[in-house]
């Protein structure tokens, strides 16, 4: 069944219960103008901004959005773009689009104007719904994207002259469920790849994939009605939304936190009674650093109800999890692996209870199969390194309007080739070695940056690290480590080089660069940016060192 039916069920069974809370501790004045029918919870002194909606209001908002779009000529199969920061409007709009058989097309809120233009053209977006923070970016490309498109402004303040005011119009439409025949085989959404290797690709998914992601998440983490999920990552990304789908199935409350400061995360967990939290590596590390420094203290918060922490979107350093469990020894822990092409997290997961395998990405998720293959796509022997492939109901239909790219990663049987290099141990657990495109070939040896990064992260002074390949006259490439040092610490090249003596010589970084490590909104290191920035650094390094 389409996932929209879960929302309608929750409105009927749990109509008066809280569905979503938006917390905005960092922007007190943001979103002052809200829909009149929202019930505003009075702000407490320690939470400068908070608002919530029930399941009944949630569903009514989605229905009003659906009827509003129908009145504007949107029909089944049309594409509607969403360019919003995380807010209470986001998910009702998403479900309103799905309810009429249109395709939701979430856009990265960090896109520059040219990227917005590229994506709305690639995905054939006919309606673009955007928030206040994007007025300037939309205005800059207005003449290029306005043809045959409706621009809808979703936010407070004066509506731009080139757009239609959603708040002023949507409240006047019916709150009843629209009558539409939607099946699991209908197209549902277009998501975009993270774009770390250039302009993103458009990923087409059916309703079946959304449903499977919900079932997969609930199966892995056992969400119940009294669970409360803290959602921090951006909703445009499959990871955040598909983890929230576990709350949708259970009818539980979820909190959208806008901000990642350690004190805000811990206060949200404490004040809202959050039981499940999904974190990206940088946020978890920031919390650990703040605890180490004494900037925040666990005793100042009510955290006993917090039962599960899970992480994903990138390789998870084993040391990070070990340090986390020192502060939170009663937490269940899970690692989630996935791609937007496999409808987000869960095609592989560590599994709650497999803490002895921390460092692995885990075993095939609920309803998923995996293989590790060589360059000819033949299965390798257990323990050998190869490319990870996944198969299941959440695999994408295709890269929209890109048959060549589709053929590169999707075979005729439906196996998706991830581009990640992995190996399976004797117990059947999969270990991520690196991205296929990030492998460094130095003097004929394959170097896997993730392995070197995990080793360097054992140094207490290191906040973050990225290992990249740089051109070298003698070896072809050398490994260079870009190191971001923790606040209040110092670190020298000699100290790092001495620490690396434990590594085999060919794996030791031949170049050290002390600088910030850039990550995209989903937590992935932006290695193409680093390679471009440092590509001319010392091409004769190996000649001098050897």
C-alpha positions as CSV (number, residue, x, y, z in Angstrom):
1,X,0.0,0.0,0.0
2,X,1.2,3.6,-0.5
3,X,2.9,5.1,2.5
4,X,0.3,7.9,2.6
5,X,-2.1,5.4,4.2
6,X,0.0,5.3,7.3
7,X,-0.5,9.0,7.8
8,X,-4.3,8.6,7.3
9,X,-4.3,5.7,9.8
10,X,-2.4,7.7,12.4
11,X,-4.8,10.7,12.0
12,X,-7.7,8.3,12.7
13,X,-6.1,6.3,15.6
14,X,-3.9,8.9,17.2
15,X,-5.4,12.2,16.0
16,X,-4.8,14.1,19.2
17,X,-1.3,12.8,19.8
18,X,1.7,14.9,19.0
19,X,3.3,13.9,15.6
20,X,6.0,16.4,15.0
21,X,7.8,19.0,17.1
22,X,10.0,21.7,15.6
23,X,12.8,23.1,17.8
24,X,14.8,26.1,16.6
25,X,17.1,27.1,19.5
26,X,19.5,28.9,17.2
27,X,17.1,31.1,15.3
28,X,14.7,32.7,17.8
29,X,13.0,34.9,15.2
30,X,12.7,32.3,12.4
31,X,9.3,31.4,11.1
32,X,7.3,33.9,13.2
33,X,4.4,33.9,10.8
34,X,2.8,30.4,10.9
35,X,-0.5,29.0,9.7
36,X,-3.3,30.2,11.9
37,X,-4.6,26.7,12.6
38,X,-1.3,25.5,14.1
39,X,-1.5,25.1,17.9
40,X,1.5,27.1,19.2
41,X,3.1,25.8,22.4
42,X,4.3,28.7,24.4
43,X,8.1,28.9,24.4
44,X,9.9,28.0,27.6
45,X,12.8,30.2,28.8
46,X,15.4,27.6,27.8
47,X,13.8,26.9,24.5
48,X,13.4,30.1,22.6
49,X,11.4,28.5,19.8
50,X,9.1,25.5,19.7
51,X,6.0,24.4,17.9
52,X,4.2,21.2,17.3
53,X,1.4,19.5,15.3
54,X,-0.8,16.5,16.0
55,X,-1.3,13.6,13.7
56,X,-4.7,15.0,12.8
57,X,-3.3,18.4,11.9
58,X,-0.5,16.8,10.0
59,X,-2.9,14.8,7.8
60,X,-5.1,17.9,7.3
61,X,-2.2,20.0,6.2
62,X,-1.1,17.3,3.7
63,X,-4.7,17.2,2.4
64,X,-4.9,20.9,2.0
65,X,-1.6,20.9,0.1
66,X,-2.9,18.1,-2.1
67,X,-6.1,20.0,-3.0
68,X,-4.2,23.2,-3.5
69,X,-1.8,21.6,-6.0
70,X,-4.7,20.0,-7.8
71,X,-6.4,23.4,-8.2
72,X,-3.1,24.7,-9.6
73,X,-3.2,22.0,-12.3
74,X,-0.8,19.4,-10.8
75,X,-1.7,15.9,-11.9
76,X,-0.5,12.4,-11.4
77,X,3.1,12.0,-12.6
78,X,4.0,15.7,-12.4
79,X,7.1,16.7,-10.4
80,X,7.0,19.1,-7.5
81,X,10.2,20.4,-6.1
82,X,10.7,21.1,-2.3
83,X,13.4,23.6,-1.3
84,X,12.9,24.2,2.4
85,X,14.9,24.1,5.6
86,X,13.7,21.5,8.1
87,X,10.4,22.8,9.5
88,X,6.8,21.7,10.3
89,X,5.7,22.4,6.8
90,X,8.2,20.1,5.1
91,X,6.6,16.7,5.7
92,X,2.9,17.7,5.2
93,X,3.9,19.2,1.8
94,X,5.8,16.0,0.9
95,X,2.8,13.9,1.8
96,X,0.4,16.3,0.0
97,X,2.4,15.8,-3.2
98,X,2.3,12.0,-2.8
99,X,-1.4,11.9,-2.1
100,X,-2.3,13.0,-5.6
101,X,0.2,10.7,-7.4
102,X,2.6,13.5,-8.1
103,X,6.4,13.0,-7.6
104,X,8.1,14.8,-4.7
105,X,11.5,16.2,-5.7
106,X,13.4,17.3,-2.5
107,X,16.3,19.7,-3.2
108,X,19.4,20.1,-1.1
109,X,19.1,23.4,0.8
110,X,22.8,24.1,0.2
111,X,22.5,24.2,-3.6
112,X,23.7,27.3,-5.3
113,X,21.5,28.9,-7.9
114,X,23.1,27.1,-10.8
115,X,22.6,23.7,-9.0
116,X,18.9,24.5,-8.4
117,X,18.5,25.4,-12.1
118,X,20.3,22.2,-13.1
119,X,18.2,19.9,-10.8
120,X,14.7,21.4,-11.6
121,X,15.5,21.1,-15.3
122,X,16.9,17.5,-15.0
123,X,13.9,16.3,-13.0
124,X,11.3,18.1,-15.2
125,X,10.0,20.0,-12.1
126,X,6.8,21.9,-13.0
127,X,6.2,23.4,-9.5
128,X,8.9,24.6,-7.1
129,X,7.9,25.2,-3.5
130,X,10.6,27.2,-1.7
131,X,11.3,28.9,1.7
132,X,12.5,32.3,2.8
133,X,16.2,31.5,2.8
134,X,16.1,30.8,-1.0
135,X,14.5,33.9,-2.3
136,X,17.8,35.4,-3.5
137,X,18.9,32.1,-5.1
138,X,15.6,31.7,-7.0
139,X,15.5,35.4,-8.0
140,X,19.0,35.0,-9.6
141,X,17.7,32.3,-11.9
142,X,14.1,33.3,-12.3
143,X,14.4,34.2,-16.0
144,X,15.9,30.7,-16.6
145,X,13.4,28.5,-14.7
146,X,10.1,30.3,-14.9
147,X,9.0,29.0,-18.2
148,X,6.1,26.5,-17.7
149,X,6.8,26.4,-13.9
150,X,4.8,27.6,-10.9
151,X,6.9,29.1,-8.1
152,X,5.3,28.9,-4.6
153,X,6.6,30.7,-1.6
154,X,6.3,28.8,1.7
155,X,7.3,31.1,4.6
156,X,6.7,34.2,6.6
157,X,7.2,37.8,5.5
158,X,6.3,39.4,2.2
159,X,5.9,36.9,-0.7
160,X,8.3,37.7,-3.6
161,X,6.5,39.2,-6.6
162,X,7.5,36.3,-8.9
163,X,5.9,33.6,-6.6
164,X,2.5,32.7,-5.1
165,X,2.0,32.8,-1.4
166,X,1.3,29.3,-0.1
167,X,0.3,30.3,3.5
168,X,-2.3,32.8,2.3
169,X,-3.9,30.2,0.0
170,X,-3.5,26.7,1.3
171,X,-5.6,27.2,4.5
172,X,-8.6,27.8,2.3
173,X,-8.6,24.3,0.8
174,X,-10.3,21.1,1.9
175,X,-8.8,19.1,4.8
176,X,-10.4,15.9,3.6
177,X,-8.4,13.1,2.1
178,X,-8.3,13.4,-1.8
179,X,-9.6,10.3,-3.6
180,X,-6.7,9.1,-5.7
181,X,-5.8,5.6,-6.8
182,X,-2.1,5.1,-6.0
183,X,-0.4,1.8,-6.2
184,X,3.0,0.5,-5.1
185,X,4.1,0.5,-8.7
186,X,3.5,4.2,-9.2
187,X,6.5,6.5,-9.3
188,X,6.8,8.4,-6.0
189,X,9.8,10.6,-5.7
190,X,13.1,11.8,-7.3
191,X,16.0,12.2,-5.0
192,X,19.4,13.5,-6.0
193,X,22.8,11.9,-5.4
194,X,25.0,13.7,-2.9
195,X,26.9,15.4,-5.7
196,X,30.4,14.8,-4.3
197,X,31.6,13.9,-7.8
198,X,30.1,16.8,-9.7
199,X,26.5,17.7,-10.5
200,X,24.1,15.3,-8.9
201,X,22.1,12.5,-10.7
202,X,18.3,12.3,-10.3
203,X,17.3,9.0,-8.7
204,X,13.7,7.7,-9.4
205,X,11.9,5.6,-6.8
206,X,8.5,4.0,-6.7
207,X,6.0,4.0,-3.8
208,X,7.1,0.4,-3.2
209,X,10.6,1.6,-2.3
210,X,9.2,4.1,0.2
211,X,7.1,1.4,1.9
212,X,10.0,-1.0,2.1
213,X,12.3,1.7,3.7
214,X,9.6,2.2,6.4
215,X,9.3,-1.6,7.0
216,X,13.1,-2.0,7.0
217,X,13.6,0.8,9.6
218,X,10.9,-0.4,11.9
219,X,12.2,-3.9,11.7
220,X,15.7,-2.9,12.6
221,X,15.0,-0.5,15.5
222,X,11.7,-1.7,16.8
223,X,10.0,1.7,17.1
224,X,6.9,1.7,19.3
225,X,4.2,4.2,20.0
226,X,5.9,5.6,23.0
227,X,9.3,6.1,21.2
228,X,10.4,9.6,20.3
229,X,12.8,10.1,17.4
230,X,15.2,13.0,17.3
231,X,15.7,14.0,13.7
232,X,18.6,16.4,13.0
233,X,19.7,15.8,9.4
234,X,18.0,17.6,6.5
235,X,14.7,16.1,5.4
236,X,15.6,16.4,1.7
237,X,18.0,13.5,2.1
238,X,16.7,9.9,2.1
239,X,18.5,9.1,5.3
240,X,16.6,11.4,7.6
241,X,13.2,10.8,6.2
242,X,13.5,7.1,5.9
243,X,14.6,6.8,9.6
244,X,11.6,8.9,10.5
245,X,9.4,6.4,8.6
246,X,9.8,4.2,11.6
247,X,7.9,6.8,13.7
248,X,5.3,7.0,11.0
249,X,4.6,3.2,11.2
250,X,4.5,3.3,15.0
251,X,2.6,6.5,15.4
252,X,5.3,7.9,17.6
253,X,6.4,11.4,18.1
254,X,9.4,12.9,16.3
255,X,11.4,16.1,16.9
256,X,12.9,18.2,14.1
257,X,15.9,19.9,15.7
258,X,17.4,22.8,13.7
259,X,20.9,23.0,15.1
260,X,23.7,20.6,15.9
261,X,25.4,22.1,19.0
262,X,26.0,19.5,21.7
263,X,24.0,21.4,24.3
264,X,21.1,21.7,22.0
265,X,21.1,18.0,21.1
266,X,21.2,16.9,24.7
267,X,18.6,19.4,25.8
268,X,16.2,18.3,23.0
269,X,16.7,14.7,24.1
270,X,16.1,15.7,27.7
271,X,13.1,18.1,27.3
272,X,11.2,16.1,24.6
273,X,11.9,12.6,26.1
274,X,13.7,11.4,23.0
275,X,14.4,7.7,23.0
276,X,16.1,7.2,19.6
277,X,18.7,9.5,18.0
278,X,20.4,9.3,14.6
279,X,23.7,11.1,14.5
280,X,26.3,11.9,11.8
281,X,29.9,11.4,12.8
282,X,30.8,15.1,13.2
283,X,27.9,15.7,15.6
284,X,28.7,12.6,17.7
285,X,32.3,13.7,17.8
286,X,31.3,17.2,18.9
287,X,29.3,15.8,21.7
288,X,32.2,13.7,22.9
289,X,34.6,16.6,22.7
290,X,32.2,18.8,24.7
291,X,31.9,16.1,27.3
292,X,35.6,15.6,27.4
293,X,36.2,19.4,27.9
294,X,33.4,19.6,30.5
295,X,31.5,22.1,28.4
296,X,28.4,19.9,28.9
297,X,27.7,17.5,31.7
298,X,25.4,14.4,31.4
299,X,24.1,15.0,34.9
300,X,22.5,18.3,33.7
301,X,20.0,16.4,31.5
302,X,17.4,13.8,31.7
303,X,18.7,11.0,29.5
304,X,17.6,7.8,31.1
305,X,14.9,7.2,28.4
306,X,17.4,7.4,25.6
307,X,17.7,3.8,24.5
308,X,19.2,3.8,21.0
309,X,21.9,5.7,19.1
310,X,22.5,4.9,15.5
311,X,24.9,6.4,12.9
312,X,25.4,6.3,9.2
313,X,25.9,8.2,5.9
314,X,29.7,7.5,6.1
315,X,32.2,5.0,7.5
316,X,31.9,5.0,11.3
317,X,35.3,5.0,13.1
318,X,35.4,2.1,15.6
319,X,37.1,4.4,18.2
320,X,34.2,6.9,18.0
321,X,31.7,4.2,19.0
322,X,33.9,2.9,21.7
323,X,34.3,6.4,23.2
324,X,30.5,6.9,22.8
325,X,29.7,3.8,24.8
326,X,32.0,4.9,27.6
327,X,29.7,7.9,28.2
328,X,26.5,6.1,27.3
329,X,27.1,2.4,28.3
330,X,23.4,1.5,28.4
331,X,22.7,2.6,24.8
332,X,21.9,0.1,22.1
333,X,23.9,1.0,19.0
334,X,23.5,0.4,15.3
335,X,25.3,1.4,12.2
336,X,23.3,2.0,9.0
337,X,24.6,1.7,5.5
338,X,22.7,2.8,2.4
339,X,22.6,5.0,-0.6
340,X,19.9,7.2,-2.1
341,X,19.9,4.7,-4.9
342,X,18.8,2.1,-2.4
343,X,16.2,4.4,-0.8
344,X,18.5,5.5,2.0
345,X,19.7,3.6,5.1
346,X,19.2,0.0,5.9
347,X,20.2,-2.2,3.0
348,X,23.1,-3.2,5.3
349,X,23.2,-2.6,9.0
350,X,25.3,-3.7,12.0
351,X,22.2,-4.8,14.0
352,X,21.4,-3.9,17.6
353,X,23.2,-6.5,19.6
354,X,26.2,-6.9,17.4
355,X,28.4,-4.5,19.3
356,X,31.3,-6.9,19.1
357,X,31.5,-6.2,15.4
358,X,31.7,-2.4,15.7
359,X,33.6,-1.1,12.7
360,X,31.7,-3.3,10.3
361,X,28.7,-2.0,8.3
362,X,27.1,-5.3,9.2
363,X,24.8,-7.8,7.5
364,X,22.1,-7.5,4.8
365,X,19.1,-5.5,6.1
366,X,15.5,-6.6,6.3
367,X,14.5,-7.8,2.8
368,X,17.9,-7.1,1.3
369,X,20.6,-9.3,-0.3
370,X,24.3,-8.5,-0.8
371,X,27.2,-9.7,-2.9
372,X,30.9,-8.7,-3.2
373,X,32.2,-8.9,-6.7
374,X,35.3,-8.5,-8.8
375,X,35.7,-6.2,-11.8
376,X,33.8,-8.7,-14.0
377,X,31.0,-8.8,-11.4
378,X,31.7,-12.3,-10.3
379,X,31.5,-13.2,-6.6
380,X,34.9,-13.1,-4.8
381,X,35.8,-15.5,-2.1
382,X,34.9,-14.7,1.4
383,X,37.6,-12.5,2.9
384,X,38.6,-11.0,-0.4
385,X,38.1,-7.4,-1.3
386,X,35.6,-6.4,-4.1
387,X,32.7,-4.1,-4.9
388,X,29.6,-4.3,-2.8
389,X,26.3,-4.9,-4.6
390,X,22.8,-4.9,-3.1
391,X,19.4,-6.2,-4.2
392,X,16.0,-5.6,-2.7
393,X,12.7,-3.7,-3.0
394,X,14.3,-0.4,-2.3
395,X,16.6,-0.3,-5.3
396,X,15.9,2.7,-7.6
397,X,14.1,2.4,-10.9
398,X,16.8,4.3,-12.7
399,X,18.8,7.5,-12.9
400,X,16.1,9.7,-14.5
401,X,16.9,10.7,-18.1
402,X,20.4,9.1,-17.8
403,X,20.4,5.5,-19.2
404,X,24.2,5.4,-19.5
405,X,24.7,6.1,-15.8
406,X,21.9,3.7,-15.0
407,X,23.6,0.9,-17.0
408,X,26.8,1.4,-15.1
409,X,25.4,0.6,-11.7
410,X,22.2,-1.4,-12.3
411,X,22.2,-4.8,-14.0
412,X,19.3,-6.6,-15.7
413,X,18.5,-8.7,-12.6
414,X,18.1,-5.6,-10.4
415,X,21.5,-5.7,-8.6
416,X,22.8,-2.2,-7.7
417,X,26.6,-1.9,-7.7
418,X,27.4,0.6,-5.0
419,X,30.9,1.7,-6.0
420,X,32.0,0.9,-2.4
421,X,34.9,-1.5,-1.9
422,X,34.2,-4.0,0.9
423,X,35.0,-7.5,2.3
424,X,33.0,-10.1,4.2
425,X,34.5,-11.7,7.2
426,X,34.2,-15.3,8.4
427,X,31.0,-14.5,10.3
428,X,29.3,-12.9,7.4
429,X,29.8,-9.3,8.4
430,X,30.6,-6.8,5.8
431,X,33.4,-4.3,6.3
432,X,33.6,-1.2,4.2
433,X,37.1,-0.7,2.8
434,X,36.6,2.5,0.8
435,X,34.9,4.2,-2.1
436,X,36.0,2.6,-5.4
437,X,36.8,6.1,-6.8
438,X,38.8,7.1,-3.7
439,X,41.2,4.1,-3.8
440,X,44.8,5.4,-4.1
441,X,47.2,3.5,-6.4
442,X,50.7,4.2,-5.1
443,X,53.6,2.4,-6.7
444,X,51.3,-0.4,-7.8
445,X,49.8,-0.9,-4.3
446,X,46.1,-0.2,-3.6
447,X,45.7,2.1,-0.6
448,X,42.3,2.4,1.0
449,X,41.9,5.9,2.6
450,X,39.3,4.8,5.1
451,X,41.8,2.3,6.7
452,X,44.4,5.0,7.1
453,X,41.7,7.5,8.4
454,X,40.5,5.0,11.0
455,X,44.1,4.5,12.2
456,X,44.8,8.3,12.5
457,X,41.6,8.9,14.4
458,X,43.1,6.9,17.3
459,X,45.2,10.1,18.0
460,X,43.3,12.0,20.7
461,X,44.3,15.4,19.2
462,X,42.6,14.7,15.8
463,X,39.0,15.9,15.4
464,X,38.6,14.9,11.8
465,X,40.8,13.5,9.0
466,X,40.6,12.9,5.3
467,X,43.1,10.9,3.2
468,X,43.3,11.7,-0.5
469,X,45.5,10.8,-3.4
470,X,47.8,13.4,-4.8
471,X,49.8,13.1,-8.1
472,X,53.4,12.0,-7.7
473,X,56.1,11.9,-10.3
474,X,57.5,8.6,-9.1
475,X,54.7,6.6,-7.5
476,X,51.8,7.9,-9.6
477,X,49.9,8.9,-6.4
478,X,50.8,9.3,-2.8
479,X,48.5,9.3,0.3
480,X,48.0,12.8,1.8
481,X,46.3,13.3,5.1
482,X,44.2,16.4,5.7
483,X,44.0,16.7,9.5
484,X,41.7,18.9,11.5
485,X,42.9,19.3,15.1
486,X,40.6,19.4,18.0
487,X,40.0,22.8,19.6
488,X,42.4,23.4,22.4
489,X,45.0,20.9,21.2
490,X,48.2,21.1,19.2
491,X,49.7,18.6,16.8
492,X,52.9,18.5,14.8
493,X,54.0,16.6,11.7
494,X,56.7,14.8,13.7
495,X,54.0,13.6,16.2
496,X,51.8,12.3,13.4
497,X,54.7,10.6,11.6
498,X,55.9,8.9,14.7
499,X,52.4,7.6,15.4
500,X,52.2,6.3,11.8
501,X,55.3,4.1,12.4
502,X,52.9,1.4,13.4
503,X,51.5,1.3,9.9
504,X,53.2,-0.6,7.1
505,X,55.5,1.8,5.3
506,X,53.5,1.9,2.0
507,X,50.3,2.9,4.0
508,X,51.9,5.9,5.8
509,X,50.7,9.3,4.5
510,X,53.6,11.0,2.7
511,X,52.0,14.4,3.0
512,X,50.4,16.0,6.0
513,X,48.1,19.0,5.7
514,X,46.7,20.7,8.8
515,X,43.3,22.2,7.7
516,X,39.6,21.9,8.1
517,X,37.9,18.8,6.6
518,X,34.9,19.8,4.6
519,X,31.8,17.6,4.8
520,X,28.5,17.9,2.9
521,X,25.1,18.1,4.8
522,X,24.9,14.3,5.1
523,X,28.3,14.1,6.7
524,X,30.3,12.8,3.8
525,X,33.8,14.1,3.3
526,X,34.0,16.2,0.2
527,X,37.1,14.6,-1.2
528,X,36.8,16.0,-4.7
529,X,37.1,19.5,-3.2
530,X,40.2,18.5,-1.2
531,X,41.8,16.9,-4.3
532,X,41.1,20.0,-6.3
533,X,42.4,22.3,-3.6
534,X,45.7,20.4,-3.0
535,X,46.3,18.7,-6.3
536,X,49.5,20.7,-7.1
537,X,51.0,20.1,-3.6
538,X,54.5,18.6,-3.8
539,X,54.4,16.2,-6.8
540,X,58.0,15.2,-6.0
541,X,57.3,14.1,-2.4
542,X,58.2,10.4,-2.9
543,X,61.5,11.3,-4.6
544,X,62.7,13.3,-1.7
545,X,61.5,10.9,1.0
546,X,62.9,7.8,-0.5
